[in-house]
Amino acid sequence: MSSTNESTKRTKRDGRRLSPEMESRRREQIEELIRRIKESADKLAADQTSRGDLKILSRALRELRYAFKVFQPYRRHRKVTVFGSARTPPEDPAYQQAMALGKAMADHDWLVVTGAASGIMEAGHRGAGRKHSMGLNIMLPFEQEANSVIAGDAKLVHMKYFFTRKLMFVKECDAVVCLPGGFGTLDEALEVLTLLQTGKRDMVPVVLLDAPGGDYWPAFDHFIRRHLLDGRMISPEDLSLYLVTDDLQRAVDEVIGFYRVYHSMRYVRRELVLRLNQPLDDAFLDEINDEFADILAGGTFRQGGPLPEEEDEPELADMPRLIFRFNRRSLGRLRQLIDSINAGRLMTALPEPATSER
């Protein structure tokens, strides 16, 4: 589906309003959550919480409140988070690759979210342009200035804490692309993979993108296979959670193609609901029931409309659903299921070891 058609469909769906009953329930839920926040704040005094701990809580809450406010208008706009070194110079092939990535994603009307500093982050923004750029800058004694593309933009947030910043990077994105970087890049890449593997983040595509001919991510992939997989610290299907490539078009196709049929997911009580852009034919649904029975906690895969609990998302009401009781354990297999849905055929082969042309 083209980005233009998808944007049009989103716009039409977004015009729907909640029913008065749902609006009332939502207001009550929000009031209850705010009451709990205030109650927790009041307990801090009774707990004799130290000044240092209170400063952390106060600053974290203020940072997240402001970040939520900045991102709220763009919640239904697809976004890719791009990680990579702040020290990569413009003449480096990885910088040029990041620029090309930013441009390609902006051409698909995606927003490009980076740490807003120099290097790979600047390259992603330069490629995307100011209109399609968002930034989450970290305040450090060094490497803290926002790049010229995003500096002064309303879509830029400055944050003191890495943990609040990383929360926003992962919470607000629809895809993650990592280019070569230092400790921070590896930390961010591994955290995203951990969240996906444990089901703490809804499934998104993760691309480990090298410069053409680069061997940074193939070496990382080799380490994972040699020590984590062979040491039985991860499952073979966990390799499906990421793609290693030095081919820009393959990286873009991986991100865009992830939402070709699959749209989003939501847990409703004991069931997982996959919202789809188009229904699956009956023969393919039978194949899914045969191939992916191992990830079920009971019952079968079935298609249907929105469940009553999804009334609070009226913009998605027209979408067909794939509904099933997921065991909440086999997340690599869940990724394979989504890949199969997007391809219209079973996609369960494990990725081959990444190699470099260099």
C-alpha contacts under 8 A as a table, 3 or more apart, distances in Angstrom:
res1	aa1	res2	aa2	distance
1	M	5	N	6.65
1	M	6	E	6.72
1	M	260	R	5.94
2	S	5	N	5.35
2	S	6	E	6.28
3	S	6	E	5.02
3	S	7	S	6.00
3	S	108	H	5.59
3	S	109	D	6.73
4	T	7	S	5.13
4	T	8	T	6.21
5	N	8	T	5.06
5	N	9	K	6.20
6	E	9	K	5.11
6	E	10	R	6.14
7	S	10	R	5.09
7	S	11	T	6.13
8	T	11	T	5.10
8	T	12	K	6.32
9	K	12	K	5.22
9	K	13	R	6.20
10	R	13	R	5.13
10	R	14	D	5.91
10	R	76	R	7.78
10	R	315	E	7.48
11	T	14	D	5.10
11	T	15	G	6.57
12	K	15	G	5.53
12	K	16	R	7.75
12	K	315	E	7.83
13	R	16	R	5.93
13	R	314	P	7.36
13	R	315	E	4.08
13	R	316	L	6.52
14	D	17	R	7.97
14	D	314	P	7.81
14	D	315	E	4.90
15	G	315	E	7.16
16	R	314	P	6.04
16	R	315	E	5.83
17	R	314	P	6.71
18	L	21	E	7.98
18	L	22	M	5.91
18	L	23	E	5.92
18	L	311	E	7.64
18	L	312	D	6.54
18	L	313	E	7.82
18	L	314	P	6.51
19	S	22	M	5.18
19	S	23	E	6.13
20	P	23	E	5.01
20	P	24	S	6.15
21	E	24	S	5.15
21	E	25	R	6.27
22	M	25	R	4.99
22	M	26	R	6.01
22	M	311	E	7.41
22	M	312	D	6.58
23	E	26	R	5.11
23	E	27	R	6.22
24	S	27	R	5.20
24	S	28	E	6.29
25	R	28	E	5.09
25	R	29	Q	6.17
26	R	29	Q	5.03
26	R	30	I	6.15
27	R	30	I	5.14
27	R	31	E	6.11
28	E	31	E	5.11
28	E	32	E	6.16
29	Q	32	E	5.10
29	Q	33	L	6.28
30	I	33	L	5.13
30	I	34	I	6.21
31	E	34	I	5.18
31	E	35	R	6.10
32	E	35	R	4.99
32	E	36	R	6.30
33	L	36	R	5.08
33	L	37	I	6.36
34	I	37	I	5.03
34	I	38	K	6.27
35	R	38	K	5.15
35	R	39	E	6.07
36	R	39	E	4.91
36	R	40	S	6.12
37	I	40	S	5.19
37	I	41	A	6.25
38	K	41	A	4.98
38	K	42	D	6.19
39	E	42	D	5.10
39	E	43	K	6.33
40	S	43	K	5.11
40	S	44	L	6.60
41	A	44	L	5.35
41	A	45	A	7.61
42	D	45	A	5.95
42	D	46	A	7.23
43	K	46	A	5.04
43	K	47	D	6.07
44	L	47	D	5.03
44	L	48	Q	6.30
44	L	49	T	5.55
45	A	48	Q	5.08
45	A	49	T	6.29
46	A	49	T	7.79
49	T	53	D	6.51
49	T	54	L	6.63
50	S	53	D	5.31
50	S	54	L	6.25
51	R	54	L	5.03
51	R	55	K	6.15
52	G	55	K	5.15
52	G	56	I	6.51
53	D	56	I	5.17
53	D	57	L	6.35
54	L	57	L	5.09
54	L	58	S	5.93
55	K	58	S	5.10
55	K	59	R	5.99
56	I	59	R	5.37
56	I	60	A	5.99
57	L	60	A	5.20
57	L	61	L	6.07
58	S	61	L	5.33
58	S	62	R	6.23
59	R	62	R	5.14
59	R	63	E	6.04
60	A	63	E	5.13
60	A	64	L	6.13
60	A	161	Y	7.33
60	A	164	T	6.58
61	L	64	L	5.26
61	L	65	R	6.02
62	R	65	R	5.14
62	R	66	Y	6.25
63	E	66	Y	5.38
63	E	67	A	6.11
63	E	159	M	6.36
63	E	160	K	7.96
63	E	164	T	7.29
64	L	67	A	4.96
64	L	68	F	5.94
64	L	164	T	6.65
65	R	68	F	5.27
65	R	69	K	6.31
66	Y	69	K	5.02
66	Y	70	V	6.32
66	Y	157	V	7.92
67	A	70	V	5.12
67	A	71	F	6.20
67	A	157	V	6.35
67	A	168	M	7.48
68	F	71	F	5.26
68	F	72	Q	5.78
69	K	72	Q	5.33
69	K	73	P	7.83
70	V	73	P	7.04
70	V	154	A	7.51
70	V	155	K	6.31
70	V	156	L	7.95
70	V	157	V	7.58
71	F	74	Y	5.44
71	F	75	R	6.36
71	F	155	K	7.55
71	F	172	E	7.63
72	Q	75	R	5.34
73	P	76	R	7.83
74	Y	77	H	5.13
75	R	78	R	7.78
75	R	172	E	7.31
77	H	110	W	6.92
77	H	111	L	7.25
78	R	109	D	7.81
78	R	110	W	5.20
78	R	111	L	6.37
78	R	173	C	7.23
78	R	174	D	5.96
79	K	110	W	5.34
79	K	111	L	4.57
79	K	112	V	5.85
79	K	113	V	6.78
79	K	172	E	7.39
79	K	173	C	5.02
79	K	174	D	5.35
79	K	175	A	6.78
80	V	105	M	7.92
80	V	110	W	6.97
80	V	111	L	6.31
80	V	112	V	5.19
80	V	113	V	6.01
80	V	173	C	5.51
80	V	174	D	5.75
80	V	175	A	4.70
80	V	176	V	5.59
80	V	177	V	7.12
81	T	112	V	6.07
81	T	113	V	4.63
81	T	114	T	5.86
81	T	169	F	6.39
81	T	170	V	7.61
81	T	173	C	5.95
81	T	174	D	7.82
81	T	175	A	6.26
81	T	176	V	4.83
81	T	177	V	6.28
82	V	112	V	6.94
82	V	113	V	6.12
82	V	114	T	5.26
82	V	121	M	7.05
82	V	124	G	7.13
82	V	176	V	6.00
82	V	177	V	4.93
82	V	178	C	5.74
82	V	179	L	7.54
83	F	114	T	6.40
83	F	115	G	7.42
83	F	120	I	7.25
83	F	121	M	6.86
83	F	176	V	7.74
83	F	177	V	6.40
83	F	178	C	4.66
83	F	179	L	6.10
83	F	181	G	7.71
83	F	185	T	5.90
83	F	188	E	7.51
83	F	189	A	7.96
84	G	119	G	7.61
84	G	120	I	5.17
84	G	121	M	6.53
84	G	178	C	5.88
84	G	179	L	4.80
84	G	180	P	5.39
84	G	181	G	4.55
84	G	182	G	7.53
84	G	185	T	5.45
85	S	88	T	5.80
85	S	119	G	5.90
85	S	120	I	5.57
85	S	121	M	7.39
85	S	179	L	7.62
85	S	180	P	6.36
85	S	181	G	3.94
85	S	182	G	5.93
85	S	184	G	7.92
85	S	185	T	6.75
86	A	117	A	6.31
86	A	118	S	4.88
86	A	119	G	4.10
86	A	120	I	5.89
86	A	121	M	6.51
86	A	143	E	7.16
86	A	181	G	7.65
87	R	118	S	6.82
87	R	119	G	5.04
87	R	120	I	7.70
88	T	92	D	6.52
88	T	94	A	7.47
88	T	95	Y	6.36
88	T	118	S	7.78
88	T	119	G	4.39
88	T	120	I	6.11
89	P	92	D	5.54
89	P	95	Y	6.73
89	P	119	G	5.86
90	P	95	Y	5.57
90	P	96	Q	6.98
90	P	119	G	7.12
90	P	123	A	7.64
91	E	95	Y	6.93
91	E	96	Q	7.30
92	D	95	Y	5.30
92	D	96	Q	6.63
93	P	96	Q	5.05
93	P	97	Q	6.12
93	P	211	A	5.54
93	P	212	P	7.35
94	A	97	Q	4.92
94	A	98	A	6.18
94	A	120	I	7.41
94	A	179	L	7.08
94	A	180	P	7.24
94	A	210	D	6.63
94	A	211	A	4.56
94	A	212	P	7.97
95	Y	98	A	5.11
95	Y	99	M	6.28
95	Y	119	G	6.73
95	Y	120	I	5.47
95	Y	123	A	5.73
96	Q	99	M	5.05
96	Q	100	A	6.24
96	Q	123	A	7.07
97	Q	100	A	5.12
97	Q	101	L	6.13
97	Q	210	D	7.81
97	Q	211	A	5.86
97	Q	212	P	7.89
97	Q	248	L	7.19
98	A	101	L	4.94
98	A	102	G	6.16
98	A	120	I	6.08
98	A	121	M	7.99
98	A	123	A	5.46
98	A	124	G	5.06
98	A	127	G	7.44
98	A	179	L	7.39
99	M	102	G	5.14
99	M	103	K	6.30
99	M	123	A	4.61
99	M	124	G	4.87
99	M	125	H	7.24
99	M	126	R	6.11
99	M	127	G	4.21
99	M	128	A	7.41
100	A	103	K	5.17
100	A	104	A	6.12
100	A	124	G	7.69
100	A	127	G	5.88
100	A	248	L	7.63
101	L	104	A	5.12
101	L	105	M	6.17
101	L	124	G	6.68
101	L	127	G	6.95
101	L	248	L	6.70
101	L	252	V	7.39
102	G	105	M	5.31
102	G	106	A	6.16
102	G	112	V	6.47
102	G	123	A	7.49
102	G	124	G	4.56
102	G	125	H	6.28
102	G	126	R	7.22
102	G	127	G	4.39
102	G	128	A	4.36
103	K	106	A	5.12
103	K	107	D	6.09
103	K	124	G	7.71
103	K	126	R	7.92
103	K	127	G	4.25
103	K	128	A	4.48
103	K	129	G	7.57
104	A	107	D	5.05
104	A	108	H	6.61
104	A	127	G	7.86
104	A	128	A	7.57
104	A	252	V	7.24
105	M	108	H	5.11
105	M	109	D	6.46
105	M	110	W	5.26
105	M	111	L	7.20
105	M	112	V	7.24
105	M	128	A	7.03
105	M	252	V	7.22
106	A	109	D	4.68
106	A	110	W	5.05
106	A	111	L	6.34
106	A	112	V	7.36
106	A	127	G	7.94
106	A	128	A	5.11
106	A	129	G	7.79
106	A	132	H	5.97
107	D	110	W	7.38
109	D	132	H	7.45
110	W	132	H	6.82
111	L	128	A	7.71
111	L	132	H	4.63
111	L	133	S	5.60
111	L	134	M	6.84
112	V	124	G	6.95
112	V	125	H	6.80
112	V	128	A	6.66
112	V	132	H	6.08
112	V	133	S	4.92
112	V	134	M	6.05
113	V	116	A	7.90
113	V	133	S	6.04
113	V	134	M	4.67
113	V	135	G	5.46
113	V	136	L	7.46
113	V	169	F	7.49
113	V	173	C	7.97
114	T	117	A	7.90
114	T	121	M	5.35
114	T	124	G	7.33
114	T	125	H	7.59
114	T	133	S	7.96
114	T	134	M	6.68
114	T	135	G	5.19
114	T	136	L	6.35
114	T	169	F	7.95
115	G	121	M	5.96
115	G	135	G	5.55
115	G	136	L	4.82
115	G	137	N	4.94
115	G	138	I	7.05
116	A	121	M	5.64
116	A	122	E	6.36
116	A	125	H	7.81
116	A	134	M	7.66
116	A	135	G	4.70
116	A	136	L	5.94
116	A	137	N	5.24
116	A	146	A	5.18
116	A	147	N	5.88
116	A	150	I	6.72
116	A	156	L	7.69
117	A	121	M	5.69
117	A	122	E	5.93
117	A	137	N	6.64
117	A	143	E	6.68
117	A	144	Q	6.39
117	A	145	E	5.96
117	A	146	A	4.73
117	A	147	N	5.08
118	S	121	M	5.61
118	S	122	E	4.68
118	S	123	A	7.59
118	S	143	E	7.43
118	S	145	E	7.94
118	S	146	A	7.32
118	S	147	N	5.71
119	G	122	E	5.35
119	G	123	A	6.23
120	I	123	A	4.92
120	I	124	G	6.18
120	I	179	L	7.40
121	M	124	G	5.30
121	M	125	H	6.50
122	E	125	H	5.15
122	E	126	R	5.99
122	E	147	N	5.81
122	E	149	V	7.32
123	A	126	R	4.98
123	A	127	G	6.16
124	G	127	G	5.32
124	G	128	A	6.23
125	H	128	A	4.99
125	H	129	G	5.64
125	H	130	R	6.80
125	H	132	H	7.82
125	H	133	S	5.64
125	H	149	V	6.31
125	H	150	I	7.31
126	R	129	G	5.26
126	R	130	R	7.59
126	R	149	V	6.32
128	A	131	K	7.63
128	A	132	H	5.54
128	A	133	S	6.24
129	G	132	H	5.72
129	G	133	S	6.26
129	G	149	V	6.93
130	R	133	S	5.11
130	R	149	V	5.63
130	R	150	I	5.98
130	R	153	D	7.96
133	S	150	I	6.81
133	S	155	K	7.42
134	M	150	I	7.13
134	M	155	K	5.04
134	M	156	L	5.75
135	G	150	I	6.85
135	G	155	K	6.41
135	G	156	L	4.51
135	G	157	V	6.09
136	L	156	L	6.00
136	L	157	V	4.92
136	L	158	H	5.92
136	L	159	M	6.90
136	L	165	R	6.55
136	L	169	F	7.64
137	N	144	Q	6.90
137	N	145	E	7.80
137	N	146	A	6.57
137	N	156	L	7.31
137	N	157	V	6.11
137	N	158	H	4.74
137	N	159	M	6.03
137	N	165	R	7.98
138	I	144	Q	6.11
138	I	158	H	5.94
138	I	159	M	5.02
138	I	160	K	5.80
138	I	161	Y	7.15
138	I	162	F	7.05
138	I	165	R	7.38
139	M	144	Q	5.28
139	M	158	H	6.72
139	M	159	M	6.07
139	M	160	K	5.25
139	M	161	Y	7.99
140	L	143	E	6.49
140	L	144	Q	5.15
140	L	160	K	7.83
141	P	144	Q	6.81
146	A	150	I	6.64
146	A	151	A	5.25
147	N	150	I	5.90
147	N	151	A	5.81
148	S	151	A	5.22
150	I	153	D	5.44
150	I	155	K	7.77
150	I	156	L	6.64
151	A	156	L	7.23
152	G	156	L	7.18
153	D	156	L	5.59
154	A	157	V	7.98
159	M	162	F	7.62
159	M	164	T	7.45
159	M	165	R	6.35
161	Y	164	T	5.59
161	Y	165	R	6.34
162	F	165	R	5.01
162	F	166	K	5.94
163	F	166	K	5.17
163	F	167	L	6.15
164	T	167	L	5.09
164	T	168	M	6.47
165	R	168	M	5.26
165	R	169	F	6.28
166	K	169	F	4.95
166	K	170	V	6.25
166	K	188	E	7.46
167	L	170	V	5.47
167	L	171	K	5.74
168	M	171	K	5.08
168	M	172	E	5.76
169	F	172	E	6.00
169	F	173	C	6.49
170	V	173	C	5.66
170	V	192	V	7.07
170	V	201	R	8.00
171	K	201	R	7.67
173	C	176	V	7.18
174	D	204	V	5.80
174	D	205	P	7.56
175	A	204	V	5.23
175	A	205	P	5.07
175	A	206	V	6.12
175	A	255	V	6.35
176	V	204	V	7.40
176	V	205	P	6.36
176	V	206	V	4.83
176	V	207	V	6.32
177	V	206	V	5.81
177	V	207	V	4.68
177	V	208	L	5.90
177	V	209	L	6.61
178	C	185	T	7.15
178	C	189	A	6.75
178	C	206	V	7.79
178	C	207	V	6.26
178	C	208	L	4.89
178	C	209	L	5.86
179	L	185	T	7.93
179	L	208	L	6.16
179	L	209	L	5.03
179	L	210	D	5.79
179	L	211	A	7.90
180	P	185	T	7.31
180	P	209	L	7.56
180	P	210	D	6.53
180	P	216	Y	6.38
180	P	217	W	7.38
181	G	184	G	7.16
181	G	185	T	5.06
181	G	186	L	7.01
182	G	185	T	5.44
182	G	186	L	6.44
183	F	186	L	5.29
183	F	187	D	6.01
184	G	187	D	5.00
184	G	188	E	6.12
185	T	188	E	5.13
185	T	189	A	6.08
186	L	189	A	5.08
186	L	190	L	6.02
187	D	190	L	5.36
187	D	191	E	6.04
188	E	191	E	5.12
188	E	192	V	6.23
189	A	192	V	5.35
189	A	193	L	6.37
190	L	193	L	5.05
190	L	194	T	6.01
191	E	194	T	4.97
191	E	195	L	6.14
192	V	195	L	5.15
192	V	196	L	6.25
193	L	196	L	5.12
193	L	197	Q	5.98
193	L	206	V	7.99
193	L	241	L	7.04
193	L	242	Y	7.81
194	T	197	Q	5.09
194	T	198	T	6.11
195	L	198	T	5.32
195	L	199	G	5.94
195	L	200	K	4.79
195	L	201	R	5.33
196	L	199	G	5.10
196	L	200	K	6.17
196	L	201	R	5.38
196	L	202	D	6.91
196	L	203	M	6.20
196	L	204	V	7.92
196	L	241	L	7.46
196	L	331	L	6.99
197	Q	200	K	7.83
197	Q	238	D	6.91
197	Q	241	L	7.65
197	Q	331	L	5.57
197	Q	332	G	6.73
198	T	201	R	7.89
198	T	329	R	7.21
198	T	331	L	7.04
199	G	202	D	6.70
199	G	203	M	7.90
199	G	328	R	6.88
199	G	329	R	7.57
199	G	331	L	6.55
202	D	265	M	6.89
203	M	335	R	7.02
204	V	258	F	7.81
205	P	241	L	7.22
205	P	242	Y	6.80
205	P	254	E	7.06
205	P	255	V	5.94
205	P	258	F	6.72
206	V	241	L	6.77
206	V	242	Y	4.85
206	V	243	L	6.38
206	V	255	V	7.90
207	V	242	Y	5.73
207	V	243	L	4.83
207	V	244	V	6.06
207	V	245	T	7.43
207	V	251	A	6.35
207	V	254	E	7.64
207	V	255	V	7.92
208	L	217	W	6.29
208	L	242	Y	7.12
208	L	243	L	5.96
208	L	244	V	4.77
208	L	245	T	6.41
209	L	217	W	7.19
209	L	244	V	6.14
209	L	245	T	5.29
209	L	246	D	5.43
209	L	247	D	7.57
209	L	248	L	7.64
209	L	251	A	7.04
210	D	213	G	7.45
210	D	214	G	5.37
210	D	215	D	7.17
210	D	216	Y	6.63
210	D	217	W	6.42
210	D	244	V	7.83
210	D	245	T	6.26
210	D	246	D	4.49
210	D	247	D	7.81
211	A	214	G	5.10
211	A	246	D	5.52
212	P	246	D	4.95
212	P	247	D	6.60
213	G	246	D	6.46
213	G	356	S	5.61
213	G	357	E	4.84
213	G	358	R	4.99
214	G	217	W	7.69
214	G	246	D	6.77
214	G	356	S	6.06
214	G	357	E	7.36
214	G	358	R	6.52
215	D	218	P	5.23
215	D	219	A	6.06
215	D	355	T	7.42
215	D	356	S	5.24
215	D	358	R	7.16
216	Y	219	A	5.54
216	Y	220	F	6.62
217	W	220	F	4.80
217	W	221	D	6.05
217	W	244	V	6.44
217	W	245	T	7.92
217	W	354	A	7.89
218	P	221	D	4.93
218	P	222	H	6.08
218	P	244	V	6.87
218	P	353	P	7.73
218	P	354	A	4.91
218	P	355	T	5.54
218	P	356	S	6.44
219	A	222	H	5.02
219	A	223	F	6.30
220	F	223	F	5.12
220	F	224	I	6.36
221	D	224	I	5.10
221	D	225	R	6.26
221	D	244	V	7.56
221	D	353	P	7.06
221	D	354	A	6.43
222	H	225	R	5.18
222	H	226	R	5.87
222	H	353	P	7.04
222	H	354	A	7.38
223	F	226	R	5.13
223	F	227	H	5.77
223	F	228	L	7.36
224	I	227	H	5.60
224	I	228	L	4.95
224	I	229	L	6.25
225	R	228	L	5.75
225	R	229	L	4.71
225	R	230	D	6.13
226	R	229	L	6.21
226	R	230	D	5.40
226	R	231	G	7.43
227	H	230	D	5.58
227	H	231	G	5.36
227	H	233	M	7.97
228	L	231	G	5.13
228	L	232	R	6.10
228	L	233	M	4.87
228	L	234	I	5.76
229	L	232	R	5.05
229	L	233	M	5.91
229	L	234	I	5.30
229	L	235	S	6.47
229	L	236	P	6.62
230	D	233	M	7.67
231	G	234	I	7.89
232	R	235	S	6.69
234	I	238	D	6.54
235	S	238	D	5.40
235	S	239	L	7.73
236	P	239	L	5.89
236	P	350	L	7.35
237	E	240	S	5.52
237	E	241	L	7.77
237	E	332	G	4.78
237	E	333	R	6.02
237	E	350	L	6.67
238	D	241	L	5.52
238	D	331	L	7.43
238	D	332	G	4.57
238	D	333	R	7.77
239	L	242	Y	6.31
239	L	332	G	7.27
239	L	350	L	6.79
239	L	351	P	6.67
240	S	243	L	7.36
240	S	332	G	5.87
240	S	333	R	7.89
240	S	335	R	6.69
240	S	336	Q	6.79
240	S	350	L	6.42
240	S	351	P	6.59
241	L	332	G	6.02
241	L	335	R	6.57
243	L	351	P	7.93
244	V	354	A	6.23
245	T	248	L	7.81
245	T	250	R	7.27
245	T	251	A	6.87
245	T	354	A	7.46
246	D	251	A	7.98
247	D	250	R	5.35
247	D	251	A	6.37
248	L	251	A	5.09
248	L	252	V	6.28
249	Q	252	V	5.08
249	Q	253	D	5.99
250	R	253	D	5.01
250	R	254	E	6.05
251	A	254	E	5.11
251	A	255	V	6.49
252	V	255	V	5.25
252	V	256	I	6.10
253	D	256	I	5.22
253	D	257	G	5.38
254	E	257	G	5.30
254	E	258	F	6.14
255	V	258	F	5.47
255	V	259	Y	7.58
256	I	259	Y	5.89
256	I	260	R	6.91
257	G	260	R	4.96
257	G	342	N	7.07
258	F	261	V	7.60
258	F	262	Y	6.72
258	F	338	I	7.73
258	F	339	D	7.05
258	F	342	N	6.66
259	Y	262	Y	4.94
259	Y	263	H	5.40
259	Y	342	N	7.34
260	R	263	H	7.57
260	R	277	N	7.33
260	R	342	N	5.77
261	V	276	L	5.48
261	V	277	N	4.91
261	V	278	Q	6.09
261	V	341	I	6.60
261	V	342	N	5.00
262	Y	274	L	7.12
262	Y	275	R	6.40
262	Y	276	L	4.68
262	Y	277	N	6.22
262	Y	338	I	6.64
262	Y	341	I	6.85
262	Y	342	N	6.28
263	H	274	L	7.37
263	H	275	R	5.40
263	H	276	L	5.14
263	H	277	N	6.16
264	S	274	L	5.95
264	S	275	R	5.26
264	S	276	L	7.27
265	M	272	L	7.10
265	M	273	V	5.55
265	M	274	L	4.49
265	M	275	R	5.91
266	R	272	L	5.94
266	R	273	V	5.24
266	R	274	L	6.68
267	Y	270	R	7.09
267	Y	271	E	5.77
267	Y	272	L	4.50
267	Y	273	V	6.03
268	V	271	E	5.26
268	V	272	L	6.18
268	V	273	V	7.06
268	V	307	L	7.96
268	V	309	E	6.94
270	R	325	R	6.07
270	R	326	F	7.77
271	E	323	I	6.63
271	E	324	F	5.41
271	E	325	R	4.44
271	E	326	F	6.44
272	L	323	I	5.84
272	L	324	F	5.53
272	L	325	R	5.93
272	L	326	F	6.02
273	V	321	R	6.25
273	V	322	L	5.84
273	V	323	I	4.67
273	V	324	F	6.79
274	L	321	R	5.52
274	L	322	L	5.09
274	L	323	I	6.42
275	R	316	L	7.91
275	R	319	M	6.12
275	R	320	P	6.12
275	R	321	R	4.75
275	R	322	L	6.68
276	L	279	P	6.65
276	L	319	M	5.87
276	L	320	P	5.52
276	L	321	R	5.87
276	L	322	L	7.46
277	N	319	M	6.12
277	N	320	P	7.07
278	Q	319	M	7.16
278	Q	320	P	6.44
279	P	303	Q	7.82
279	P	320	P	5.69
279	P	321	R	7.55
280	L	284	F	6.55
280	L	285	L	6.37
280	L	341	I	7.79
281	D	284	F	5.52
281	D	285	L	6.30
282	D	285	L	5.00
282	D	286	D	6.28
283	A	286	D	5.16
283	A	287	E	6.53
284	F	287	E	4.99
284	F	288	I	6.29
284	F	344	G	7.45
284	F	345	R	7.23
285	L	288	I	5.03
285	L	289	N	6.25
285	L	301	F	7.51
285	L	302	R	7.79
286	D	289	N	5.08
286	D	290	D	6.36
287	E	290	D	5.12
287	E	291	E	6.05
287	E	346	L	7.75
288	I	291	E	5.14
288	I	292	F	5.64
288	I	293	A	7.71
288	I	301	F	7.59
288	I	337	L	7.82
288	I	346	L	7.52
289	N	292	F	5.70
289	N	293	A	5.59
289	N	300	T	6.47
289	N	301	F	5.97
290	D	293	A	5.79
291	E	294	D	7.72
291	E	346	L	7.98
292	F	295	I	5.84
292	F	296	L	7.46
292	F	333	R	7.80
292	F	337	L	7.34
293	A	296	L	5.49
293	A	300	T	7.42
295	I	326	F	5.91
295	I	327	N	5.61
295	I	329	R	7.77
295	I	330	S	6.08
295	I	333	R	7.27
295	I	334	L	7.64
296	L	299	G	7.01
296	L	300	T	7.14
296	L	324	F	7.07
296	L	325	R	5.53
296	L	326	F	4.89
296	L	327	N	5.45
297	A	325	R	5.36
297	A	326	F	5.59
297	A	327	N	4.76
298	G	325	R	6.05
299	G	324	F	7.20
299	G	325	R	6.86
300	T	324	F	6.18
300	T	325	R	7.63
301	F	322	L	6.64
301	F	323	I	5.88
301	F	324	F	4.93
301	F	325	R	7.95
302	R	322	L	5.73
302	R	323	I	5.40
302	R	324	F	6.57
303	Q	320	P	6.98
303	Q	321	R	5.40
303	Q	322	L	4.63
303	Q	323	I	6.03
304	G	320	P	5.99
304	G	321	R	5.18
304	G	322	L	6.63
304	G	323	I	7.17
305	G	317	A	7.54
305	G	318	D	7.61
305	G	319	M	7.02
305	G	320	P	5.36
305	G	321	R	5.61
306	P	310	E	6.02
306	P	311	E	7.64
306	P	317	A	6.06
306	P	318	D	7.99
306	P	319	M	7.59
306	P	320	P	7.40
306	P	321	R	6.71
307	L	310	E	5.46
307	L	311	E	7.48
308	P	311	E	5.68
309	E	312	D	7.12
310	E	313	E	5.67
310	E	314	P	7.58
310	E	317	A	7.98
311	E	314	P	5.80
311	E	317	A	7.66
313	E	316	L	5.80
313	E	317	A	6.98
314	P	317	A	5.05
315	E	318	D	7.67
316	L	319	M	5.70
326	F	329	R	7.94
327	N	330	S	6.83
328	R	331	L	6.96
330	S	333	R	5.35
330	S	334	L	6.30
331	L	334	L	4.78
331	L	335	R	6.30
332	G	335	R	5.15
332	G	336	Q	6.48
333	R	336	Q	4.85
333	R	337	L	6.21
333	R	348	T	7.98
334	L	337	L	4.95
334	L	338	I	6.37
335	R	338	I	5.13
335	R	339	D	6.21
336	Q	339	D	4.98
336	Q	340	S	6.11
336	Q	347	M	6.07
336	Q	348	T	5.71
337	L	340	S	5.04
337	L	341	I	6.23
337	L	346	L	7.72
337	L	347	M	7.36
337	L	348	T	7.91
338	I	341	I	5.02
338	I	342	N	6.25
339	D	342	N	5.19
339	D	343	A	6.15
339	D	346	L	7.96
339	D	347	M	6.14
340	S	343	A	5.06
340	S	344	G	5.83
340	S	345	R	5.26
340	S	346	L	4.72
340	S	347	M	4.78
340	S	348	T	7.66
341	I	344	G	5.23
341	I	345	R	6.86
341	I	346	L	7.74
343	A	346	L	7.53
343	A	347	M	7.51
